[in-house]
């Protein structure tokens, strides 16, 4: 019989009864929904559904596809006490059982839970209670604007308490377990004799009798065994307490995990030893085995916990960038306030050497700002009035004031942290297979251990004790932790390392797809080039200047003909708003040329302009304009052809109806573009350039930087089609653009890479965002992807190989042929090492971005 659930969600956008009827109709179409009732007054819908047929996410999609919004809350919070993949799965299961929870994901590597729920149905206390009832702890998030930093402080203290607890239990295990192991081995090898309780010539008392005396005596008769019991018991029930607690909670939840295996294995050895002592039976006790199993696994868990803390170094370092206070100007006075109290529109004062607290726009003053911690750009960036500034970056030299535009969770840094956390919490496609294996791993191991015991006892005829040793070894060598940590730890370190270098990766799937890129399409303007036209050539034709001479800063500064040509052109362009005109005016300002206000200004759309400057008629524009105005060209055609062949936009300058020179303008290539493209070629990737420019201009740029394929004269609306055409050739294509007018092409590409500015990082269509404008981030991102995927494969290979080889060896598969038997103590050590190996192997990715 199906199990019905009821869900209440809040709807936005409903205005009348027709709206509520449409929502009801859309929901009832979802398979598994038996009833949907909308209350228009409180704008809520009550849904009865079978969760096995209709997932909550499908219900939300149905409402949104009907044209309405759904109000949801989302929280991410740390969960304590998880030790393996079974733990994270149980927490996920517990959260998803909470009525109103729409989605829940738990990341074992970061020990974080990501939950989306309907506030009309569930609350934060419901989520916390579900996790705690499942047997785990919750570190409550702060709800203030600066929660990112606050949570980090609270979480760091909680994690430290958790590690301290493990350290204390490990110390107890080591202090008691090591002497126990040494004494036990010394007795077994005949170095010390058992102290038997018996009678001698002098009367009753313990008599040391060598173990090789051939005497058979009850285990309880040896005082050393009672000492071993005294040493092993605190290790078993204090140091190993967490294993028992987690195993019991898993049992109540009708599941099993790594703690179940450890508790079963160690308890079997301990209980067997206690029984033969209390029953007065003869035989060997295995107290040292139970104690060493727990101690060695605690060593592994302690080292693993320390290593796992390092996987989130990137997030902690990003959070640590945030300033704690801000100096603002209110009511004519300066006030130092916590950063959480800064509001949009506040005027913030920044002095040399201080961190910029929030995002904003400079209103007065000038300075240079080190933005490397956010964008990855190494050189300080000059800032003046009207320039944007990014919170958490460092002011270097000057003082300035700026108006806050983004505060709290809206700042660039907060968005970066959010994107990195979401990426680290995402699951790579390969993780789905691992999850399926982990779900049945522990029960399978328990079955294998039981079959091992029965097989050796009844078929192998090795006796109860020997069969038990084989079974215990199977239980403690199996390691689901290595399987559960193989993928998420690599994803965490990989995405975190990218973020530290200004490369934001949207999710694990994007990281995996980037590994397979075969072709990269680069948008020209703003990607290969700087996106700002500048004057590159000024060629005067007046007497006194050579037409063959290449212009440059020195001739322009000293030759009067050059200065006159640029001054007249810039004066005429002062009234123009065209980007090319602004470039000419900017060039004149850079060389401190005095400009005058033009008279009778006339802009001729698509061709140029005419104006009166200093009692001269100045005409500036295309060759066609010159023909239309019957201008005497004086042979400028040859210079124009040469400059156009170089991919530059060329304008003729005519004074009093006679050509006096030409000015060439170009969008200059970024200094690092050629190096980045060469690096892509070294990776075996084809590079294409996409532009709306004519073929000649595009070819000139392509030749400068080493482009393989030129896609010229492409309209913005056709960019996605060009990407699709390349995909139809069977290539995995990455599209690189500014993320605005390139959005359709970015979405069409297998991997969309957006060039960010550091102030707008939420480019939803892009899979990867480069915070700076350096194209070298593209090959770096691809290299990082390749190394991360290689690390995941090595981790999974080790995790599977370890279990595939280790479990049969522990079960005694080599014993009949070579007499090789794996001690449970060695099995516990191997199990502890396996998960530590996986985490430390992932940590190697932190060096993947070093140039």
N, C-alpha and C positions, 0 to 999 in steps of 0.2 A: 504494500500500500504506500502511495506517495506521501511524503512528509511536506506539508504546506508551511510556508513562512509568510509573515506579514511585514511589509516594509513601508515606512512613511518617508516621503521626500518632499522638499519644498521646491516649488516651481516658480520661475520668473517669466514675465512676458504675457501672462494671461490677462485678458481685458473683459471678456464676456462669456456667456454660457457656451457659445460656439467653440471658444478656445478650450474650455474644460472638456467638452465632448470630443474634440479632436485628440486631446491628450489621452483620454480614456480609450478611444478607438485605436490609437497607435500602440498603447500598452497591451491591449487585449489581443493584438495580432502576434505578439511575441509568444512562441510555443512555451507552454509551461505556466502561463499566467491564467489563473482561473477567475480573477476579479480585479477590477481597477476602478476606484471611486475617487473623483476629484472634488474637493471642497473649494469653490471659487473664493469664498469669503476669506479663508486663511491661506489660500494658495498652496494647498498641500494635496498630495495624492496618497491614497492608501492602496497598496498592491498586495494581493494574495498570490503566491507563486510557488512552484516546486523548484527548489534550488538545483536539483539534479538536471533540470531541463532549461531553466532560465537563470543565468548568472546575473547578479546585480548590475554588472557593467553593461549587459545587454539592455536592461531596463532603462538605464541612463541614456544609452545611445538612441533608443526608441523615442524618448522625450525630445532629445536634441534634434533628431532628424525630423520631428514634427514641427520644429521651428521654435522651441521654447528652451529656456535655460534651467539648469538644475543647481541648487545651492548645496555645496559640499564643503566639508572641512578636511584639511590635510595636516597630518602631523608626522614628524620624524623624531624618534626618541631612542636613546640607548637602552638596550636590554642586557641585564647582567645574568651570569650563571650558565650561559650556553657553552657547550663543550664540543659538539659535533653537529653534523648535518641533520641528524634526527631531532636535535634540540630546536634548531631553527624551523624545521618543518612543523614541530609540535606548537611552537609559538604562533606560526602562521595559521595553523588550524584553529587554535584557540581564538585568535583575533577575528578570523572569518566567521566564527560561530556567533559573534556578538551581533545582535539585531541592529541593522542600520549600517554595518560595515560594508562598504562597496568593494574595497580592494585592500589587501594586506600583503606586504612582502617583507621578508626578514633576510638581512645580509649577515651571514655568519662571520665573515672576515672583519667587517666593521662593527659588528654587534649592534646594528641599527635596525629598527623597524620603521617601515613607511606605510602609513595607514590613511586611507581615504574613507570618510564616513558621512552619513547624512545627519546634520545637527538636529533635525526634527525627530530622530529616532535614538541616537546614541550620544554619549558624552565622553569627555576625556576620562572620567572616573570609571566608566564601563570598560574602556580599553585597558586601563591600568589594572583593574580587577581581573580581567581575563588573563593577562600575562602572569599575574601573581598566582592565580588559581592553578595555572599550568605548571607552577613551580619555579618561576624565574622572577628576577627583580626588574624594576623600571626606574630610570633616572628621569625625574619629571622635567620637561622643558619649561623655559621661561617664556612668557608671552610679551615681553617688552620689545621695543624696536631693535634694541641691541642684543637680542636674544642669542644671536650667533656666538658672540663672545661669551655671554653669560653661560650658555649651555656648555660651551667648551670648558670653562672654569669648573662648573659643577661636575661635568663628566670626568674631567681629569682627576678630581679629588676622589670620585667614586671608583674610577678604575684603579687608582693607587691603593685604595682600601682593599679592593678585590685582590690585587697582586700581593699586598702585604699579608692578607689572609692565607694565600697560597704559599707565601714564603714561610710563614710560621709553621704551617702543617708540614712543609717540606723539611724544615729544620728538625722538627720532632721525628719525622720519618728517618732522616739521615742519622741523627744522634742515637736513636734506638736501633734502627735497622742495620747499620753497618757493623756495630759490635756483635749483634745477633748473627749476622752473616759470617763474620770472621770466626766466632766461637763454633758455630755449626760446622763450617768447613774444616776447622782445625780438628774437631772431634771425628768427623767423617774420614779424615786422612790419617788418623791415629796420632796426631800431635798432642792431643790431650785425651785423657781417659774419662769415661763416664763416671759420675759420682753416684754410686748405687746406695740406696738405703738398705742396709743389711746388718748382720752381726759379725763381729770379729772377735779375736782373742781377748781384747780389752773390754768387750761388751758391745751393746748396741751403738750404732753410729754409722755415718756414711763411710764407705770404703771405696777409694778409687780403684776401679778394675779396668785394665786395658781392654779396648774394644775388640782386640784380636784374641781375647781369651777363649772365644768360642762359646760363651755363655749366652743363653736366650733369657731375656728378662723383660718384664712389662715396661712399657714406656714411662709409666708413672713412677717407676722405681729409680729413675735417673734424675737427680736434682738439677742437672743442666737443662733437662726438658722443662722443668718448672720455671727456671730462669728465662728460657726462651719464650715461654708463654707470657711471662711478666713483661718482657721487652716487646713482644709482638702485639699484645692487646691494644695499647695506646695507638700504635701505628694503624692497626686495623680499624679501630672505631673512632679515632680522632682525626688522624691524617686522612683516612679514607672515608670520613663521614659524608662528604659531598657526593661520592660515588653512590652510596646507599640512598641518600635523599633523592637524587635525580633518577636513580633506577626505580625507586618506589613510585615516584610521580609518573614516570613513564608507564609503569605497570598499571597504575590506576587509569591511565589514559589509553590502555590496551595497545601500547606500542613498546618498542625497545630501542635502546641507543648504546653508544659506546660505554656509558656508565654501567649499563646492564652487564656488558661483557666483563668489565673490570671487577664489578661486585661479585659476579658469579665465579670468576676464575680465582680471585683471592680468597673468597669465602669458602670455596671448596677445599682449598689447601689448608686453611685455618681450621675449618670445622672438622675435617678428617683428623687433623692432629689432636684437636681437643677430645674428640670421641675416643680415639684409641688410648688416650691418657686416662680419661675418666672411667672408661670401661675396663681398665687394667689389661689391655691387650698388648701384645708384643708387636713391635714394628717401628719404622722410622717416622719421625715427625717432620712436618714441612712448614714450620713457623717462619723460617728464614725465607721460604718461597713466597708466602703470602705478604710478608712485610716488604720484601724487595720488589715485588710486583707493584705495590702501591707507591713505594718510594721512587722507583724509576719512572713510573708514569707521571708522578707529581713533578719530577725533574723536567720531563718533556713538556708538561703543561705550563710550568713556570717559564721555561725558555720560549715556548710558543706564545705565551701571553705578552712577554716583552717584545718579541719579534713582531707580533700583530699590531702592537701599539705603533711601531715604526711604519706600518703600511699606511697609516692615516697622517703621516707627517705633513703631507702637502696641505690637507685641510687645516691642520693646526697652525701651520705657518701662514696660510692665507688669513685665518681668523686673527692671528697675532699682529697682522699689519694694521688692523683697525685702531684709529686713535681713540683714546678714552674720553677726552674732553675737547671742547671747542670754545674759542673766544669769539663772542658775537657782539654786535653793536646794537643796543636797544636804548631808546630814550636818550640818545646822545652819550651814553656811557658804555664802557667795555665790561662784559660779564663773562667769566669762565663757568661753563655749564657742562653737565654730562652730555655726551654725544646723543643720547636718546632723547634729549629735550630740544634738539635743533629742529626747526620747522622750515618748511618750504618758504622761501622769500626772505629768510633771515640774512643779514649781512654779516659775513664771517671774516675775521681778521686773521691773516697768516703771516708770521714773521720768519726770518731766515732760520733754517734748520728744523722747522716744525713740520709735522705731518698735516696734510690737508684732511680735515675731518670728514667731509661729505662731498658729493658731486655738486658742481655749480658752474657759474660763468663769471669771469673776472669783470669787476665794475670799475676798479681803479688800481693803479700801480703796475709794475712790471717785475718779472722774475724769470728764473729758469727752474724747471721742475723735473726731478728724477722719477720717471714713470716706469722704470725697469721692472719693479716688483709686480706690476699689473700687466703691462704690454710686452715685456721682454726686450724693449728697445733700450740699448745701453747708454745712448747719449741723452743728456738733459734736453728738454724741450722748452723753448722760449714761450712765455705767456705774457699777454698784454690784454688791454681792455677788449672784451667781447670773446675772448678765447675760453674754451671749456677747460675745467680742471676735474681731476678724478680723485675721489676720496681715497685715503690711505697712501697716496703718493707723497714724496718728500720734497718740500720746498727747499731750494738750494741757496740762492743769493739774496734776492730782493724781498721786499714786503709788498703785500697787495691785499685788496679786499675783494670778496666775491659774493654773489647772491646764490644761496642754496637752492638748487633745483630738484635734487633727489636726495632723500634722507631715509634712514632706517633700512628696510628691506628693499628699497627701490634703488639703492646705490649700485654702481658697477661692481664693487667688491662683493656686496651681498648677492648679486645675481651670479657672479662667478662662483661663489661658494655653493649656491643652490644648484647650479648646473653641474658642478663637480660632484656634489653629493648624489644627485640623481644618476649621474653616469656611473659612480661607484656602486650604487645600489641596484643598477640594472643587471639583467642576466644575459650572458652571451648565449647564442643558439646552442653551442656545444654543452652548455650547462643542463639543458633539458634531459639529455641522455644520462648525465651524472646524477641528476635528481631521481630518475627512475631507478638507477642502480642502488643509490643510497637508501631508497625507500624500503627495499627488500634485503639489504645487506645484513643488518644485524640479526633478523630472524633466521636468515640462511646460515649465518655463522653458528648460531645456537644449535640449529639442526645438525650441522656438520660436526660440531663438538660432541653432541649426543651420539651420533652414529660412530664417531671415532672411538668413544668410550665403549660402546656396545660391541663394535667390531673387534677391538683388541681384547676385550674381556672374554667374549664367547668364541671368536674365530681365531684370534691370535694367541689366546690362552696365556697371556703374559701376567695375569693376576689383576686383582682389583686396583692395587696401588699404582702399578705401571700404567694401566689403562686410564686411571684418573690423571696422571701426569700428562699424558698425551692430550686429553681433553682440555685440561687447564691451559696448556700451551696454545691450543687452537683458539681458545677464548681470548687470551690476552694479546696474541700477536695480531689479530684482525684489527684493522685501523680504518674506520669510516671517516675519521677526521681528515686524513690526507685527501680522500676523495672530495669531501665537502669544501676544503680550503683551496684546492688546486686552481679553480677558475676565479673565484671572487678576490683572492689576494692579489693575483696578477692584474686583474682589472683595476683594483683599487690603486695599486702602485703605478700602473701604466697611465691611467687618467690623471692621477695626482701629479706625476712627473710632468706630463704635458701641461697641466695648468700652471705649474711653477715656471714654465718657459713660455707662457702666453699662448698655449694651444689648448682650446677647450673642446673636448670630445663629448658629443651629446649622450651617447650610451654605448654599451658594450657591443651591440650589433653594428654600430657605425665603425667601431674600432676593428671589428672582425672583417667588415667589408673593405675597409681601407687597405687591408693586407693584400687584396686581390686586384688592386688598381692596375690597369694596363695603359690607359691613356688619360691625360690631364688636359682639359680645355681651360685656357686662361682668358678672361675678359681683358681687353687691352687697357682701357681707360681706368685709372685708379688701381689697377692690379699690376700689370707690367710697368705701366707708366705712373707718374706721380699724380696724375689727374688735375694738374694745374698748368695751364699754358704759360710759357715764358718766352721772352724774346731771345732768339738764338743768333740771329744775323741782322746787321744793319749795313746796307751797301749803298753809300751815296754816289751819285753820278755827276755831281758838280765838279768843276775844275778844282784841282788840288788834292783829289783823292783818287787812288787807283781802283778801277773796277775789279781788278784781279785780287786785290788784297783781302785776306780773310779778316773780318771784323772780330773784335774781342774787347775785353775790358780796357786794355791799354790804349788802343787806337780811339776807342769811344771816349775815353777820358781826356785825350789830348788833341785830337783832330777836330777842328772847328766844323768841318763839313759833316762829320758824323754827329756831332752834338746838335748842329742846326737841324739836320734831318729828323733826329729822334725828338727834339724839342717841339718842332712844328707838328709832327704826327701826334705826339702825346697831348699837346694843347687841343688839337681838334677832337681827340678821343675823350676829353674830359667830360663831355656831355653824353657820352655813350654808356650804355649798360651792358654791352656785349663783352663776354669773357676775353675775347682777343684784344678789345680796346683796353680793358682793365690791365692786361699784361703789358701793353705798350706804356700806359701811364705808370705802372709799377716800375718798369725799367728806367724811366726818366727820373722817378723819385730816388731810385737806388744810386743814380749818378748825380744827384742833387742839381738837376736842371730846372731853371725857373720856368714855370708854365703860366700861360695867360688864359683868360676865359674866352672860349670861341663865340663868335657871333654868327647869326644866320645858319645855325646848325640844321642839317637835313640828313636823316638816316635813310638809306636806300636799302630796303629789306633784301637780305641775301647777297648783297653786292658790296656795300661799303657806306661811305658818307661824304658829305661836302660841308665845309664851314669856312668862315672868314677868321683868319688868325693873323694878328699884327698887320692888318691891311693887305693880306695876301689871301687868295682863294686856294684853299687846300682841299685836294680830292684824294681820298684814301680808300683803296679797295681792290677788287678783282680786275683782271685784264679785260673782262667784258665791260665793266663799268668805264674803264679808260676808253674803250672803243666807242661806247655810247656817248661819252662826253667829248669825243674827238680830241683826246689828249695826245700830244707828241710823245712817243714812247722812248726815244733816244736809245734804242737797242736793249731794253731791259729784259726782253724775252729770253735771252740766253741765260741770264742769271736766275730768272724765274724757273726755267726748266731744270737747271741743276739743283736748285734748292728743293723743288717739288719731288725730284727723284730721290732725295734724301728723306722724304716723308714729312716735309714741313709745309705749313700753310703760309703762302707768300702773298703779301699785299704791296701794291705799287703806291708810292707817294708822289703826287703831282702838285706842283706849286705854280699857280697862274697858268694852268692848262699845259704844263710841260713836266714830264716825268723827271724827278730829281733823285730817285733811288727806290730801293725795295727794302721791306722789313719782313723777316721770316720769323714765324712763331711755331713752336712745337710743344707737345706734351712730353716732357723729358722722361727718359727711361730711368727707373729706380736703380741706384748703384748696385743693388744685390740681385737684380732680376736675372742677369746673365749667369751668375754663379748658381742661383737656385735651379735654373733650367738645365744647366750642365749636370747638377747633382741628380736631377730627375732622369736624365739620360743615363747616368751611371747605374741607376736602379733599373734600367731597361724599360723605361716608360716613355711612350710617345707623347710629345707636347704639341698642342694645337692652340692657335690664337683666334679669338672671336672678336670682331669689331664691326662697327657700322661705317668705318672709314672706307675710302676708295682703295682699290687693289694696290695702287702704286704706293700710297702711304703705308698701308698695312705690310707690304713686302719689305719696305725700308726698315720698319720697326722689327719685323721678324728676323731680318738679316743681322741686325745689331745684337740680338739676344740669343740667336740659335734656335728659332722655332722650326719644328718639322713641317707643320701644316698650317696654312693661313685660310681662315674663313672670313672673308671681307664682305662689306656692304650688306651686313645682316641687320635687319630691323629688330628692335627689342622684342617684338612679338614673335619673332622667328627663332630666337635663341634656343628655346626648348626643342624645336624641331631639329636643329643642328645637332644637339646632344643626342636626340633619338636616332638620327641618321648614323652617328658614330656607334651607337649601341647595336644597331642592326648589323654592323660589321662583325659582331661577336665580341666586342671589347667591353671590359668593365671600365666605366668612364667616371672620372671626377670632374666636376665643374667648379671653377674658382671665380668668384665675383664679389661685388660689394654688398650683396645681400639685399638690395633694394629693388632696382629694376631688373636684376638678374634672378629674382625669386622663382619664377616658373622654371628656368633652366636649372637652378639649384635643386628644385624638387624633382625634376625629371632625371637628374643624374643619379648614378648608383651611390655616389658619395658627393654631397654638396659641401663645398668649403667656402666660408664667407670671410671676407677681409673686414675685420672689426676696427673700430676707432678707439676702443677702450671706454666709450661712454654708452654704447648700446650693444650689449652682448646677447640679448635675448632674440637671436635670429632663428626663429622656429623652423624655417625651411632648410637650414644648414645642418649637416651632420657634424661638421668641425668648424670652429671659429678661430681665426688667427687674430689675437688681440691687437697686434701691431701690424704694420703694413709690409713687413719683411717676408718676401716670398720664400725665403729659406725655411720658413716654418712648414711648407708643404712637404718637401722631402723628409724633414724631421718627423712630421706626423706619420708619414708612411713608414719610415724606419721604426718609429716607436710602435706602430701597429704590428709590423712584422716581428719585432722582438717580443712584444707582449703575447702574440699568438704562439710564437715558438716556446715561450716560457710556459704557457698554458698546456701545450702539447707535452712538454717535458714533465710538468707536474702530474698530468694525468697518466702519462706513461709510467712514471715512477709509482704513483699510487696504485694503479692496476697491477703492475708487475710485482710490486711488493706483496700485495695480497694474493695474487695468483701463485706466486712461488712460496711465500711465507706460510700460508695456511696449510698446503699439502705437506711441507717439510715438518711443520709443527704437529701435524696429524700422524707423522711417523712413516711417510711413504718411502723414505730412504732406510728405515731401520732394518727391514728384512734383508736388504742387499749389502749394506755397508755398516750396519750397526750404529748409524748416526741418529741420535735423538736430540731434539732441541729442548733445552731446559726452559721451563716457564720464566725463569729469571731473565735469560737471554731474550726470550720472546717479548717480555715486557720492555726491555731496553730497546729492542728493534721497533716496537710499536711507538714508543716515545720519540725515537729519532725520526720516524717517517714523517710525522706532521711538522716537526721542526724543520726538516729538510725542505718541505714544500714551501713554507713561509719564507725561509731565508733565500731560497731560490728565486722567489718572486721579488724579494727586496733588491736583487741585483739589477732590476729594471731602473732603479734610481740613477744609475750611471748611463742610461741609454741615450740621454740627450747631450752628453758632453761633446763639445766640438773639438 
